[in-house]
Amino acid sequence: MRDTIQTRRRTGIGASIAVALLGLCLAPASTASTAGTTAAATTTAAAGDRGTGWVRSTLARMTLEEKVGQLFMTQAYGETADTQAPADVALNQSTYGVDNGAELIERYKLGGVIYFAWSNNVNNPDQIAGLSNGMQDAALDQKRKIPALVAADQEGGIVARVGPPATELPGNMALGATRSTEDAQTAAAISGTELEALGINWNFAPVADVNVNPANPVIGVRSFSSDPTLAADMTAAQVRGYQDTAGIAAAAKHFPGHGDTATDSHTGIPIIDHTREEWETIDKPPFQAAIDQGIRAIMTAHIVVPSLDPSGDPATLSKPIMTGILRQEMGYDGVVITDSLAMQGVRDKYGDERVPVLALKAGVDMLLMPPKFDLAYNAVLDAVKSGELTEKRINTSVKRILRLKWDLGLVKDPYVDVSDVPSVVGTPEHKAAAQELTDHSTTLVKNDGDLLPLAPEDGQSVLVTGGGIAGTTAKVADKIEQRGASADVLDTGTNPNEAQINAAVAAAQTHDVTVVVSYRAWQGSYAGQRELVRRLTATGKPVIAVAVRDPYDIAYYPEVPAYLATYSWTGVSLESAVKVLYG
C-alpha cells in the first residue's frame, strides 16, 4: 500500500485553503460563484480533448463485465483494503464471498467504494487515508487501471461519517438559520478539503430537499430550509465549496425531493402528494440551482410522486422522472447515483433482482449498495445478454462515470499523502472557523423575562436534565462548569417515565436554574420529554430548553420560558449553546 506517495493536490494545501476561506469571508457569494465557475470552465476546456480521448479509448478496451462493474458502488468491511482481521473477513465473506476490499474490486471491477463507521472504515484520519490508497492500489492493479471513486456521507451536523479529530461542522438547517451563503460555502470548503486529504473524492452532499413537513422522520435538520429560494441558494453555495474550492465531487440529494414525507424511505415507500405546480415551486429549485452551478452528481430518492409519474414506481426506477424531467427538462447530463438499494422504499414493489435493471432503464448511472450484490451484478449482465438492456445503454453510463474520474484528476493521480493529513484534517484554523460558523447558527427562539444570559459569578446552581445522544447532558454540564458555574446532571433519557420525571422535578426544586436537553420531543416515541418540560416549568423555577436536533420541539411545550435550538449534538453545537446560556 502506498502510504506516503506525493500527490497532485497536497503541496501547500494548508495555505491554499486559508486563502480560499479568507476570500469566502470577504467576497460576496456572487463573486465566489463567478470565480469558481470560470476556473472550472477553463480547467475543463483545457483538459477536454485529453479526457474525451481517455474515456473513449478506455471504454473501447473494456469487457461487458468490466463495464457493469463500473456501475456499482458498495462498502467493504475493514480498516485496510487488504484486511485479514477475522471479523471483517467474516463480514466480507458473508456479503460478497471475498476476504476484503481489494478482492472485492478484483472480483467485480467496482466503480467505487463508500465508507461507514459500521463497516470499520473511518477510525482515524491516517487510517482512512491509507485505506483510500489501498483501494486505489487495488483498482489500478486491474487490467484497465481505472481509479476508484471513494465516497462518504459527510453532510455536517448529525450526519458525518468521518468524526473527530476531523473538523465538526454545522449541518444544513443550522447553516440555513444563518441565511449566509458565505457560511454555507465555507463549511463545504473545509469539509471537502479534509475529505480530499483522506482520499475521499466524492461527498454525498449537499442535501437539497426542502423540508416543508416538520414531522419528516428522515430529513429534518439535514435540509437547509422550508424556503425553496433559501435552500436553492445554500445548495449552490455548497456545490461551490465542495467542487470549486476543495476539488471533490458533490452530489445533490434526494431527487426529486424528499422534504415533504412522513415516512422514512429506509423502512417504507413515502408518497409525495405535491401537484406538478407545487413540485416546480417547492422541490425543484435547489436541484436546478445545483445543476446550474455545475454539480457533478445527483442522488435519487426512493419516493413515489404521482404527479410526476402516475405509475406508482419509486423515483429511482422512474424513467419519466430520471430521464424525462431530470435529464431532458432540467438539462442534467452528469452522473446519477441511486440512494442505497438496501432501503425498503426501493425494494418493495419489484424485488432485489429487478431493481438494478429498472434503475438503469430509468436513466440512473450508478447503483449504490445493493443488498444482494452478486444477484444485482448478474441481473444487469443477464439483462444485457437478453436484450432488455443494450450495451449502448451501459456504455452511456460508463462514459459518464469515467468522465467524472477524469475530471476529478484521479486518472492522473488518485493517491493522497498520508504524511500531509495532520496539516489538513482537524487543524486549529479549521476548528476555529467551524466554531465561528456554529456560533452564527445557534438560535435563541424564546427568552421570556430576559432569563438569558445567566451569570456564572452569581453562584447559581444549575441542573442539567433531559436526554440526548452520546452523553449530551454530561457534556453540557461540563461546558457550564468550565465557565465557573456549578452544574449537576440527572439524565432522564429521550422518553422519561413517571419516576424519572418526578426525580427531575424534585432535583429542580433544589437548584436555581434547570437546563433541559430536548431531543425530537415531537415524535410520539419520545413524548415523555414533553411532560418532563411541562412539569419542570410548572415548578416556577427558571427553565431553559435546549433542542439538540429538530427545532420543532417547542411546539409541544410552548410554556417553557427560554428555548434555544442547536440543530445538532456535536461538540461545536453544544459549545455554542453554552455560549448563549452565559452570553
C-alpha positions as CSV (number, residue, x, y, z in Angstrom):
1,M,0.0,0.0,0.0
2,R,1.3,3.5,-0.9
3,D,1.1,5.4,2.3
4,T,3.4,8.3,1.7
5,I,3.2,8.9,-2.1
6,Q,3.3,12.5,-3.2
7,T,0.2,13.7,-4.9
8,R,-1.1,16.4,-7.2
9,R,-3.1,18.4,-4.5
10,R,-1.1,18.1,-1.3
11,T,1.5,20.7,-1.9
12,G,0.8,23.8,0.1
13,I,-2.8,22.7,0.9
14,G,-2.8,24.5,4.2
15,A,-2.0,27.8,2.7
16,S,-4.4,27.3,-0.2
17,I,-7.4,26.6,1.9
18,A,-6.6,29.5,4.2
19,V,-6.5,31.9,1.2
20,A,-9.8,30.3,-0.1
21,L,-11.5,30.7,3.2
22,L,-10.4,34.3,3.6
23,G,-11.7,35.0,0.1
24,L,-15.0,33.5,1.0
25,C,-15.3,35.7,4.1
26,L,-14.5,38.9,2.1
27,A,-16.2,38.3,-1.2
28,P,-19.9,38.3,-1.9
29,A,-21.4,35.0,-2.9
30,S,-21.9,36.1,-6.5
31,T,-18.2,36.9,-6.8
32,A,-17.2,33.5,-5.4
33,S,-19.6,31.8,-7.8
34,T,-18.3,33.6,-10.9
35,A,-14.7,32.9,-10.0
36,G,-15.3,29.3,-9.3
37,T,-17.4,28.7,-12.4
38,T,-14.8,30.5,-14.6
39,A,-11.9,28.5,-13.2
40,A,-13.8,25.2,-13.6
41,A,-14.7,26.1,-17.2
42,T,-11.1,26.9,-18.0
43,T,-9.8,23.7,-16.5
44,T,-12.4,21.6,-18.3
45,A,-11.8,23.2,-21.6
46,A,-8.0,22.7,-21.3
47,A,-8.4,19.0,-20.4
48,G,-11.5,18.3,-22.6
49,D,-9.8,16.7,-25.6
50,R,-7.5,14.5,-23.5
51,G,-10.3,13.5,-21.2
52,T,-12.6,12.6,-24.0
53,G,-9.9,10.6,-25.6
54,W,-9.1,8.7,-22.4
55,V,-12.8,7.9,-21.9
56,R,-13.2,6.6,-25.4
57,S,-10.1,4.5,-25.5
58,T,-10.7,3.0,-22.1
59,L,-14.3,2.2,-22.9
60,A,-13.3,0.6,-26.2
61,R,-11.0,-1.9,-24.4
62,M,-13.4,-2.9,-21.6
63,T,-15.3,-6.1,-21.5
64,L,-19.0,-6.1,-20.7
65,E,-18.2,-7.5,-17.2
66,E,-15.8,-4.6,-16.6
67,K,-18.4,-2.1,-17.8
68,V,-21.0,-3.5,-15.5
69,G,-18.6,-3.4,-12.5
70,Q,-18.1,0.3,-13.0
71,L,-21.9,0.8,-12.5
72,F,-21.6,-0.4,-8.8
73,M,-20.5,1.2,-5.6
74,T,-20.7,-0.5,-2.2
75,Q,-19.0,-0.8,1.1
76,A,-16.2,-3.2,2.0
77,Y,-15.5,-4.1,5.6
78,G,-12.2,-3.3,7.2
79,E,-9.6,-0.7,8.2
80,T,-7.4,-1.5,5.2
81,A,-8.1,-2.7,1.7
82,D,-6.2,-5.9,2.3
83,T,-7.5,-6.6,5.8
84,Q,-7.2,-10.0,7.3
85,A,-8.9,-9.1,10.6
86,P,-11.2,-12.1,11.3
87,A,-14.4,-10.1,12.0
88,D,-14.0,-8.0,8.8
89,V,-13.1,-11.1,6.7
90,A,-16.2,-12.9,8.0
91,L,-18.5,-10.0,7.1
92,N,-16.9,-9.6,3.6
93,Q,-17.2,-13.4,3.0
94,S,-20.9,-13.5,4.1
95,T,-21.7,-10.4,2.0
96,Y,-19.6,-10.9,-1.1
97,G,-17.7,-14.2,-0.9
98,V,-14.3,-12.4,-0.6
99,D,-11.9,-11.5,2.2
100,N,-11.5,-7.8,1.8
101,G,-12.0,-4.7,-0.3
102,A,-9.1,-5.4,-2.7
103,E,-10.5,-8.8,-3.5
104,L,-14.0,-7.2,-4.0
105,I,-12.5,-4.8,-6.5
106,E,-10.7,-7.7,-8.2
107,R,-13.8,-9.8,-8.5
108,Y,-16.3,-7.2,-9.7
109,K,-14.1,-4.3,-11.1
110,L,-16.1,-1.9,-9.0
111,G,-16.6,1.7,-10.0
112,G,-16.2,2.8,-6.4
113,V,-16.5,2.2,-2.6
114,I,-18.3,4.0,0.2
115,Y,-17.1,4.4,3.8
116,F,-19.0,4.0,7.0
117,A,-18.2,3.6,10.7
118,W,-20.3,0.3,10.8
119,S,-18.1,-1.2,8.1
120,N,-15.0,-0.3,10.1
121,N,-13.7,2.2,7.5
122,V,-13.4,5.5,9.4
123,N,-11.5,5.1,12.6
124,N,-8.9,7.8,12.4
125,P,-7.5,10.2,9.6
126,D,-4.3,8.3,8.9
127,Q,-6.2,5.0,8.7
128,I,-8.8,6.5,6.3
129,A,-6.1,7.9,4.0
130,G,-4.2,4.6,4.0
131,L,-7.5,2.7,3.2
132,S,-8.1,5.1,0.3
133,N,-4.7,4.5,-1.1
134,G,-5.1,0.8,-0.7
135,M,-8.4,0.9,-2.6
136,Q,-6.7,2.8,-5.4
137,D,-3.9,0.3,-5.5
138,A,-6.5,-2.5,-5.9
139,A,-8.2,-0.5,-8.7
140,L,-5.0,0.2,-10.6
141,D,-3.9,-3.4,-10.3
142,Q,-6.7,-4.3,-12.6
143,K,-6.1,-4.7,-16.3
144,R,-7.8,-1.4,-17.3
145,K,-6.2,0.6,-14.5
146,I,-9.3,2.7,-13.8
147,P,-9.1,4.6,-10.5
148,A,-11.9,4.2,-7.9
149,L,-14.4,6.7,-6.7
150,V,-14.4,6.9,-2.9
151,A,-17.5,8.3,-1.3
152,A,-18.9,9.2,2.1
153,D,-22.0,10.9,3.5
154,Q,-20.3,13.9,5.2
155,E,-23.3,16.3,5.3
156,G,-22.2,18.1,8.6
157,G,-24.2,18.2,11.8
158,I,-26.0,14.9,12.6
159,V,-24.7,13.1,9.5
160,A,-20.9,12.9,9.4
161,R,-19.2,9.6,8.7
162,V,-15.8,11.0,9.5
163,G,-15.7,12.2,13.1
164,P,-13.2,13.9,15.3
165,P,-10.4,14.7,15.1
166,A,-11.7,15.8,11.7
167,T,-13.4,19.1,12.0
168,E,-17.0,19.1,13.2
169,L,-19.2,21.4,11.1
170,P,-22.7,22.7,11.4
171,G,-25.3,20.8,9.3
172,N,-27.7,22.2,6.8
173,M,-30.5,23.6,8.9
174,A,-28.0,25.2,11.2
175,L,-26.4,26.9,8.2
176,G,-29.8,27.8,6.8
177,A,-30.6,29.6,10.1
178,T,-27.7,32.0,9.4
179,R,-29.1,32.9,6.0
180,S,-25.5,33.2,4.9
181,T,-24.4,31.6,1.6
182,E,-20.8,32.6,2.6
183,D,-21.1,30.4,5.7
184,A,-22.5,27.5,3.7
185,Q,-19.7,27.7,1.2
186,T,-17.0,28.0,3.8
187,A,-18.4,24.9,5.7
188,A,-18.3,22.9,2.4
189,A,-14.8,24.1,1.6
190,I,-13.5,23.0,4.9
191,S,-15.3,19.7,4.8
192,G,-14.3,19.0,1.2
193,T,-10.7,19.9,1.7
194,E,-10.4,17.5,4.7
195,L,-12.2,14.7,2.7
196,E,-9.9,15.2,-0.2
197,A,-6.9,14.8,2.1
198,L,-8.3,11.5,3.2
199,G,-8.7,10.2,-0.4
200,I,-12.5,10.6,-0.3
201,N,-13.1,12.2,-3.7
202,W,-16.9,12.2,-3.7
203,N,-19.2,13.6,-0.9
204,F,-22.8,12.7,-1.0
205,A,-23.9,16.2,-0.1
206,P,-25.5,18.7,0.0
207,V,-29.0,17.6,0.9
208,A,-31.2,19.7,-1.5
209,D,-34.5,18.6,0.0
210,V,-36.9,21.4,1.1
211,N,-38.2,20.3,4.5
212,V,-41.8,21.6,4.5
213,N,-43.0,18.8,6.8
214,P,-41.9,19.2,10.4
215,A,-42.8,15.6,11.0
216,N,-40.4,14.4,8.4
217,P,-38.6,11.5,10.1
218,V,-35.6,11.2,7.8
219,I,-34.7,14.7,6.5
220,G,-35.5,17.4,9.1
221,V,-32.3,19.2,10.1
222,R,-30.5,17.7,7.1
223,S,-32.4,20.3,5.0
224,F,-31.3,23.9,4.7
225,S,-34.8,25.3,5.0
226,S,-38.5,25.1,4.3
227,D,-38.0,28.1,2.0
228,P,-37.2,26.9,-1.6
229,T,-35.3,30.0,-2.5
230,L,-33.0,29.9,0.6
231,A,-32.5,26.1,0.1
232,A,-31.5,26.7,-3.5
233,D,-29.0,29.5,-2.7
234,M,-27.4,27.4,0.1
235,T,-27.2,24.3,-2.1
236,A,-25.5,26.3,-4.9
237,A,-23.1,27.7,-2.3
238,Q,-22.1,24.3,-1.0
239,V,-21.6,23.0,-4.5
240,R,-19.0,25.8,-5.0
241,G,-17.3,24.9,-1.7
242,Y,-17.0,21.2,-2.4
243,Q,-16.2,21.4,-6.1
244,D,-14.6,24.7,-6.9
245,T,-12.6,25.1,-3.6
246,A,-12.0,21.6,-2.4
247,G,-11.9,19.8,-5.8
248,I,-14.1,16.9,-4.9
249,A,-17.4,15.9,-6.4
250,A,-20.6,16.8,-4.7
251,A,-24.0,15.0,-5.0
252,A,-27.2,16.9,-4.5
253,K,-29.8,14.6,-2.9
254,H,-32.5,13.2,-2.8
255,F,-34.1,13.9,-6.3
256,P,-36.9,14.8,-7.0
257,G,-37.2,16.0,-3.3
258,H,-37.7,14.1,0.0
259,G,-38.7,17.1,2.0
260,D,-42.5,16.5,2.5
261,T,-42.6,13.0,3.7
262,A,-43.9,11.4,6.9
263,T,-42.4,8.0,6.0
264,D,-38.7,7.1,6.2
265,S,-37.7,5.5,2.9
266,H,-35.3,3.3,4.8
267,T,-38.3,1.4,6.1
268,G,-41.2,2.1,3.7
269,I,-42.3,3.9,0.5
270,P,-43.0,7.6,1.0
271,I,-45.7,9.1,-1.3
272,I,-45.4,12.8,-2.1
273,D,-48.7,14.3,-2.9
274,H,-47.4,17.6,-4.3
275,T,-49.0,18.7,-7.6
276,R,-46.7,19.3,-10.5
277,E,-47.0,23.0,-9.8
278,E,-46.1,22.5,-6.2
279,W,-43.1,20.4,-7.1
280,E,-41.9,23.1,-9.6
281,T,-42.3,25.7,-6.8
282,I,-41.1,23.8,-3.7
283,D,-38.9,20.8,-4.6
284,K,-37.3,21.7,-7.9
285,P,-35.4,24.9,-7.2
286,P,-32.5,23.6,-5.1
287,F,-31.8,20.8,-7.6
288,Q,-32.0,23.2,-10.5
289,A,-29.6,25.5,-8.7
290,A,-27.2,22.7,-8.2
291,I,-27.3,21.8,-11.9
292,D,-26.8,25.4,-12.9
293,Q,-23.8,25.5,-10.6
294,G,-22.2,22.5,-12.3
295,I,-23.0,19.8,-9.8
296,R,-21.2,16.6,-10.8
297,A,-23.7,14.1,-9.4
298,I,-27.4,13.8,-8.3
299,M,-28.6,11.1,-5.9
300,T,-32.1,9.7,-6.3
301,A,-34.9,9.3,-3.8
302,H,-36.9,6.2,-3.2
303,I,-40.2,8.1,-3.1
304,V,-43.3,7.9,-5.2
305,V,-44.5,11.2,-6.7
306,P,-47.8,10.5,-8.6
307,S,-47.9,14.0,-10.2
308,L,-44.5,13.3,-11.9
309,D,-45.1,9.6,-12.6
310,P,-48.6,8.1,-12.0
311,S,-47.2,4.5,-12.4
312,G,-46.5,4.2,-8.6
313,D,-42.8,3.4,-9.3
314,P,-40.3,5.0,-6.9
315,A,-38.4,7.9,-8.5
316,T,-35.2,5.8,-8.6
317,L,-36.9,3.4,-11.0
318,S,-39.0,6.0,-12.9
319,K,-37.9,6.9,-16.5
320,P,-40.4,9.9,-16.6
321,I,-38.6,11.4,-13.6
322,M,-35.0,10.4,-14.1
323,T,-34.8,10.8,-17.9
324,G,-37.9,12.9,-18.8
325,I,-37.6,15.5,-16.0
326,L,-34.0,15.4,-14.7
327,R,-32.1,14.9,-18.0
328,Q,-34.4,16.3,-20.6
329,E,-36.3,19.1,-18.9
330,M,-33.7,20.2,-16.4
331,G,-30.7,19.7,-18.7
332,Y,-28.6,17.5,-16.5
333,D,-26.1,15.2,-18.1
334,G,-23.8,14.2,-15.2
335,V,-23.7,11.1,-13.1
336,V,-26.9,10.0,-11.4
337,I,-26.5,7.6,-8.5
338,T,-29.2,5.8,-6.5
339,D,-29.6,6.1,-2.8
340,S,-28.8,2.8,-1.1
341,L,-30.6,-0.1,-2.8
342,A,-30.8,-1.8,0.6
343,M,-33.5,0.7,1.6
344,Q,-37.0,-0.7,1.8
345,G,-38.5,2.2,-0.3
346,V,-37.0,0.8,-3.5
347,R,-37.3,-2.9,-2.8
348,D,-41.0,-3.4,-2.0
349,K,-42.5,-3.2,-5.5
350,Y,-40.2,-5.2,-7.7
351,G,-37.6,-7.1,-5.6
352,D,-33.8,-7.1,-5.5
353,E,-33.2,-8.8,-8.8
354,R,-35.3,-6.3,-10.8
355,V,-34.3,-3.1,-9.1
356,P,-30.8,-2.5,-10.6
357,V,-32.1,-3.3,-14.1
358,L,-35.1,-1.0,-13.8
359,A,-32.9,1.8,-12.3
360,L,-30.6,1.7,-15.4
361,K,-33.6,1.6,-17.7
362,A,-34.9,4.7,-15.9
363,G,-31.7,6.6,-16.6
364,V,-29.6,6.1,-13.5
365,D,-25.8,5.6,-13.9
366,M,-24.5,4.1,-10.6
367,L,-26.1,1.6,-8.3
368,L,-25.3,2.1,-4.6
369,M,-25.1,-0.8,-2.1
370,P,-27.5,-3.4,-3.5
371,P,-28.4,-5.8,-0.6
372,K,-27.5,-8.9,-2.6
373,F,-24.5,-7.8,-4.6
374,D,-23.8,-10.8,-6.7
375,L,-27.5,-11.1,-7.6
376,A,-27.6,-7.4,-8.7
377,Y,-24.4,-7.6,-10.7
378,N,-25.5,-10.7,-12.6
379,A,-29.0,-9.3,-13.1
380,V,-27.5,-6.4,-15.1
381,L,-25.3,-8.7,-17.1
382,D,-28.2,-11.0,-17.8
383,A,-30.4,-8.1,-18.9
384,V,-27.8,-7.1,-21.5
385,K,-27.4,-10.6,-22.7
386,S,-31.1,-11.0,-23.0
387,G,-31.5,-7.7,-24.8
388,E,-33.6,-6.0,-22.1
389,L,-30.7,-3.5,-21.7
390,T,-28.4,-2.7,-24.6
391,E,-24.7,-2.5,-24.3
392,K,-25.0,1.0,-25.8
393,R,-27.1,1.9,-22.8
394,I,-24.4,0.6,-20.4
395,N,-21.8,2.5,-22.4
396,T,-23.7,5.8,-21.8
397,S,-23.4,5.4,-18.1
398,V,-19.9,4.1,-18.1
399,K,-18.8,7.1,-20.1
400,R,-20.3,9.5,-17.5
401,I,-18.6,7.6,-14.7
402,L,-15.2,7.6,-16.4
403,R,-15.5,11.2,-17.3
404,L,-16.2,12.0,-13.6
405,K,-13.0,10.2,-12.7
406,W,-11.0,12.1,-15.3
407,D,-12.5,15.4,-14.2
408,L,-11.6,14.8,-10.6
409,G,-7.9,14.2,-11.6
410,L,-8.0,10.6,-10.5
411,V,-6.6,9.3,-13.8
412,K,-3.5,11.4,-13.4
413,D,-3.0,10.6,-9.7
414,P,-5.6,9.0,-7.3
415,Y,-3.4,8.9,-4.3
416,V,-3.0,11.0,-1.1
417,D,0.0,11.6,1.0
418,V,-0.7,10.3,4.5
419,S,2.1,12.4,6.0
420,D,0.2,15.5,5.0
421,V,-3.0,14.5,6.8
422,P,-2.3,16.2,10.1
423,S,-1.6,19.6,8.4
424,V,-5.1,19.5,6.7
425,V,-7.6,17.5,8.8
426,G,-8.8,19.0,12.0
427,T,-6.4,21.8,12.1
428,P,-6.8,24.6,14.7
429,E,-7.7,27.0,11.9
430,H,-10.5,24.7,10.6
431,K,-11.8,24.1,14.1
432,A,-11.8,27.8,14.9
433,A,-13.7,28.6,11.7
434,A,-16.2,25.8,12.4
435,Q,-16.9,27.1,15.8
436,E,-17.5,30.6,14.5
437,L,-19.9,29.2,11.8
438,T,-21.7,27.2,14.5
439,D,-21.9,30.3,16.8
440,H,-23.6,32.1,13.9
441,S,-26.3,29.4,13.7
442,T,-27.4,28.6,17.2
443,T,-30.9,30.2,17.6
444,L,-32.4,31.7,20.7
445,V,-36.1,31.2,19.9
446,K,-37.6,32.4,23.2
447,N,-36.2,34.3,26.2
448,D,-39.1,35.4,28.4
449,G,-38.2,37.9,31.1
450,D,-34.6,38.1,29.8
451,L,-33.8,34.9,31.6
452,L,-30.6,34.6,29.5
453,P,-27.8,35.2,29.7
454,L,-27.0,33.6,33.0
455,A,-24.2,35.0,35.1
456,P,-21.7,32.4,36.4
457,E,-20.4,34.8,39.0
458,D,-23.8,34.9,40.7
459,G,-23.2,31.4,42.0
460,Q,-26.4,29.9,40.7
461,S,-26.6,26.1,40.9
462,V,-27.6,24.5,37.6
463,L,-29.4,21.2,37.0
464,V,-28.8,19.7,33.6
465,T,-31.5,17.1,32.8
466,G,-33.4,15.6,29.8
467,G,-31.7,13.4,27.3
468,G,-29.9,13.3,24.0
469,I,-27.3,11.3,22.1
470,A,-23.9,10.1,23.5
471,G,-23.9,11.7,26.9
472,T,-25.3,15.1,25.8
473,T,-26.4,16.2,29.3
474,A,-23.0,15.4,30.8
475,K,-21.2,17.3,28.0
476,V,-23.5,20.4,28.6
477,A,-22.8,20.3,32.3
478,D,-19.1,20.0,31.7
479,K,-19.1,23.1,29.5
480,I,-21.2,25.0,32.1
481,E,-18.6,24.2,34.8
482,Q,-15.8,25.3,32.5
483,R,-17.4,28.8,32.8
484,G,-17.2,28.7,36.6
485,A,-20.8,27.7,37.4
486,S,-21.9,24.6,39.4
487,A,-23.8,22.0,37.4
488,D,-25.3,18.7,38.4
489,V,-26.6,16.1,35.9
490,L,-29.7,14.0,36.1
491,D,-30.1,12.3,32.7
492,T,-33.7,11.1,32.1
493,G,-33.2,9.7,28.6
494,T,-35.2,10.5,25.5
495,N,-38.5,9.2,26.8
496,P,-38.6,9.5,30.6
497,N,-41.2,7.6,32.6
498,E,-43.1,9.0,35.6
499,A,-40.5,8.0,38.1
500,Q,-37.7,9.8,36.1
501,I,-39.9,12.9,35.7
502,N,-40.6,13.0,39.4
503,A,-36.9,12.7,40.2
504,A,-36.0,15.5,37.8
505,V,-38.8,17.8,39.2
506,A,-37.5,17.1,42.8
507,A,-33.9,17.9,41.7
508,A,-35.0,21.1,40.0
509,Q,-36.5,22.3,43.3
510,T,-33.1,22.2,44.9
511,H,-31.3,24.1,42.0
512,D,-31.5,27.8,40.9
513,V,-31.8,27.0,37.2
514,T,-32.7,24.0,35.1
515,V,-31.3,23.3,31.6
516,V,-33.3,20.5,30.0
517,V,-31.9,18.9,26.9
518,S,-34.6,18.0,24.3
519,Y,-34.3,15.5,21.5
520,R,-37.1,15.1,18.9
521,A,-39.8,15.6,21.6
522,W,-42.3,16.0,18.7
523,Q,-42.1,12.3,18.0
524,G,-44.6,10.0,19.7
525,S,-41.9,7.6,20.9
526,Y,-40.2,10.5,22.7
527,A,-43.3,12.0,24.2
528,G,-42.1,11.7,27.8
529,Q,-39.9,14.7,27.2
530,R,-42.9,16.9,26.7
531,E,-44.3,16.1,30.1
532,L,-40.9,16.5,31.6
533,V,-40.5,20.1,30.3
534,R,-44.1,21.0,31.3
535,R,-43.6,19.7,34.8
536,L,-40.3,21.4,35.2
537,T,-41.8,24.7,34.0
538,A,-44.6,24.3,36.5
539,T,-42.2,24.4,39.4
540,G,-41.8,28.1,38.8
541,K,-38.1,27.8,38.7
542,P,-36.2,29.1,35.7
543,V,-36.1,26.5,32.9
544,I,-34.2,26.6,29.7
545,A,-34.9,24.0,27.0
546,V,-32.1,23.2,24.5
547,A,-33.2,21.3,21.4
548,V,-30.2,19.3,20.2
549,R,-31.8,18.1,17.0
550,D,-35.0,19.3,15.4
551,P,-36.0,22.9,16.4
552,Y,-39.7,22.0,16.4
553,D,-39.9,20.6,19.9
554,I,-41.1,23.9,21.4
555,A,-44.5,23.4,19.7
556,Y,-45.1,20.6,22.2
557,Y,-44.2,22.6,25.4
558,P,-44.7,26.3,24.4
559,E,-44.9,27.4,28.1
560,V,-41.2,26.9,28.6
561,P,-39.7,30.4,29.3
562,A,-36.5,30.0,27.3
563,Y,-35.7,27.9,24.3
564,L,-32.7,27.6,22.0
565,A,-32.1,25.4,19.0
566,T,-28.7,23.9,18.2
567,Y,-29.8,21.6,15.3
568,S,-27.1,19.0,16.4
569,W,-25.5,17.5,19.5
570,T,-21.9,17.8,18.2
571,G,-19.2,19.3,20.4
572,V,-19.2,22.6,18.4
573,S,-23.0,22.8,18.7
574,L,-23.1,22.3,22.5
575,E,-20.2,24.8,22.9
576,S,-22.3,27.3,21.1
577,A,-25.4,26.5,23.2
578,V,-23.5,27.2,26.4
579,K,-22.1,30.4,25.0
580,V,-25.7,31.5,24.5
581,L,-26.6,30.4,28.1
582,Y,-23.8,32.6,29.5
583,G,-23.5,35.3,26.9
